[in-house]
Amino acid sequence: MCSSSLRTLVLIGALLAAGAAGARELRVCADPNNLPFSNEAGEGFENQISELLAEELGARLRYTWWAQRRGFLRNTLKVGTCDLVPGLPANAEGVLTTAPYYRSSYVFVTRADGPEIASYNDPVLREARIGVHLIGDDGSNTPPAHALARRGVVDNVRGFMIYGDYGEPNPPARMLVALAQGEIDVAVVWGPLGGYFSTQQTVPLKVVPVRPAFDGPKLPMVFDISMAVRREDEALRREVDAALARRRADVDRILTQYRVPRLDHPSHHADVVR
Amino acid sequence: MGRLRSACSLALCLTLAALFPVSAQTPPQPPPFVSRDEDGQWTIPQKNYANTRYSGLAEINTENVKSLQVAFTFSTGVNRGQESAPLVVGSTMYVLSPYPNILYALDLSKEGAPMKWQYNPQPAAAAQGVACCDVVNRGPTYSNGRVFYTTLDAQVVAVDAETGKEAWRTKLGDINRGETMTMAPLVAKGKVFVGISGGEYGVRGWIHALNEADGKSVWKAYNTGPDQDVKIGPNFKPFYESDKGKDLGVTTWPADAWKTGGGTVWGWLSFDPELNLLYHGTGNPGPWNANQRPGDNKWTAGIFARDPDTGDARWFYQTAPHDIHDWDTVNEMILLDMEWEGRPRKVLVHPGRTGFVYVIDRTTGEVLSAKPFHAYTAVTGFDMKTARMLINPEKEPVNNRVIRDICPTAPGAKDWNPSAFSPKTGLLYIPHMNMCMDWQSSEANYIAGTPYVGAEVRMFPGPGGHMGEFSAWDIREGKELWTIKERFPIWSGAVATAGDVVFYGNMEGWFKAVHARTGEVLWQFKTSSGIIGQPTTYRGPDGKQYVAILSGVGGWAGAIVSGDLDPRDATAALGFVNAMRELKNVTTKGGTLYVFKLP
């Protein structure tokens, strides 16, 4: 923790840098309705980490809320209504990304009494009712949807739109509810979604990373996640990188608290949660 | 290579056109229900139920068109893609803006056409984030003293044409579920017919009939799912075997996939009052990739003929069974009567996204001919027996593969922007594209917190190096008579006139008058922004002929300008930006009505 005098110094520095009256602002663009990542009430792990960052930069945190759909970056970061997006793949195009702050994987989520799934090649997947998320852009879908289709697993696969019904809370969570309610037997979802929502259901669910981690060279199941700034904001990127490094332990604590399955973190193991 | 289009040079084509302006037989004609008496108005975007977009006005002709000059202009106040058609009813012009969908009434009886009123339905702002390809609207329509149109947030409004007061509004979709509306309604037999957009959000497509008087629902038919929902019953008599069977809207899909299967309705509607049939297309299947939805995926990417009173399906023809290229069937369907192999036939002519001009018997759904109007590699031909395209498997987009030179591209040989038909020349004037694309799996994308691997599409000019063509088409022979090459894709509609002048606009902003028989550009005017609208023509209260067009670039093709997309991002706007980089150097955003007349 920094002393109050140091914090004052940081603040003065920020003021000088901004060249304007008032405290420095850390302007973050985030989805107002998408736990475990973020929501308007500040309950997501990206909210928590953004708060850490603001503290570390001596800035006041201000959000621009925008559903993270097609056009999200174009309508937010790119037009300058914010300066930082707290979660994007490390190799995202068109932006400048920080060093990754977590690596996660797509996961198989099943009911605790459900099948064990070794990999996409597991014969169980030919019988079980499987849920995957759909993206909807031409030729685009989540890697599990592609991996199953490649193996001819089609008829027993049910698609859930990643957008869902935005009038409901956290639309992508709908698939985990369907799993808990027995509408499907396996949910193949992005790790943070699976880890967090598996704890929110009425029955115990188990979460294991999918195998293989790379289903051929063009179909990764594992992604490094970074924060992103505009391409020209090298200075801010360096600041955020440094702040994330300084608060590494706190970031890890938050990710663990939200049960984000980590592939870059030895302490995490697949577990059964209530 | 599968580029089957006739390889005649432009010069040779023009020579042939001059020698044989039209085939020897009587040219196709609009059906008798299209009035031969020109009243000088333009009351619906299609001009008439047959969708000819032809005006009998002839004051402006091939001789004097070179003197056209601006009569007045008007700003829509919205600098986004202007796809709408200016309507004229009596002495009032109606102009509709893109989102927020403001309707303006202009008084043509006064100098400078001052505004009579404006009506703002105040659609939900969140709808902008949902619309797939710019926040466009394809036009209002007029009937019995009211103007009807759809709003981006999926409402239908009826506005008193005299006063601008709202008569009713009906909400038909929920933007939270990705449902939007962009199409122009069609009003017939006391009903307002509208459909839903949003196939990329997993919307299950439908068409809805509302009571013209009060906006209450009369019937609603889905385009996927059980026969009952699709309104398929004993009177459904499709021409082809592959459309016969029980609940094909379920059985031609993997389990449950039809529930989010697309088949939306956002294109043009036609209506034949004599056969009492309403014609509408259906959008592409979604949101699964093609290999995740084996089967024909009924009833997507095809044409329905329905009973307008009940919604009951009468026939269906699928232009793209098991669509793999995003080839929605949304384009205009022009209703004509013509002699075909010695027999009089009532036909429907449809220049498809697939790159074929279809001539279909509109009573039965039988395909009489399907002839290519675009260079193609994605298809190798057409089997007249089954009426199916022969798909080239080597050009099928497959994950983990790079596929080059796919023609036509995802927006197809031609998108929504409508053709015009002249009964004087017997020719169809088709504004279209000349584009190909490369396809490969992309780096990581991210949506709603979830990383995924997308398709990286890069579009580029087709053979010849240009991206747009404006072509005169002989329907009977199934061939192009002449074509005008354009640097950019043509995203504007066309209008044909009895003065043998045809009008269209290009994305650089030129509004052009073309000789209907030779393709010679007789006059052009540079408007303030690229043109993607629908020209109309009318007789003003002063008895003179006017031509109107909205200027304001945008839409899918023009989103690089209207949406401020980054030209370095080649795959933005689903790959269109690669081809359209230069557009930012030749035009800027706009939203202006231009009206022209002779001095």
Interface residues (C-beta under 8 A of the other chain):
Chain A: D31 N34 F37 W66 A67 Q68 R69 R70 G71 F72 R74 N75 K78 V79 G87 L88 P89 N91 A92 E93 G94 H133 L134 I135 G136 D137 D138 G139 S140 N141 T142 P143 A145 H146 L148 A149 R150 V154 D155 N156 V157 R158 G159 M161 I162 Y163 D165 Y166 G167 E168 P171 P172 V189 W190 P192 L193 G216 P217 K218 L219 P220 F223 I225
Chain B: A126 G129 V130 C132 D174 I175 N176 R177 G178 G199 E200 Y201 G202 P254 A255 D256 A257 T260 G286 P287 W288 N289 N291 Q292 R293 P294 D326 P397 N399 N400 A410 W439 S441 S442 E443 A444 N445 Y446 I447 A448 G449 T450 P451 Y452 V453 G454 A455 V457 G563 D564 L565 D566 R568 D569 A572 L574
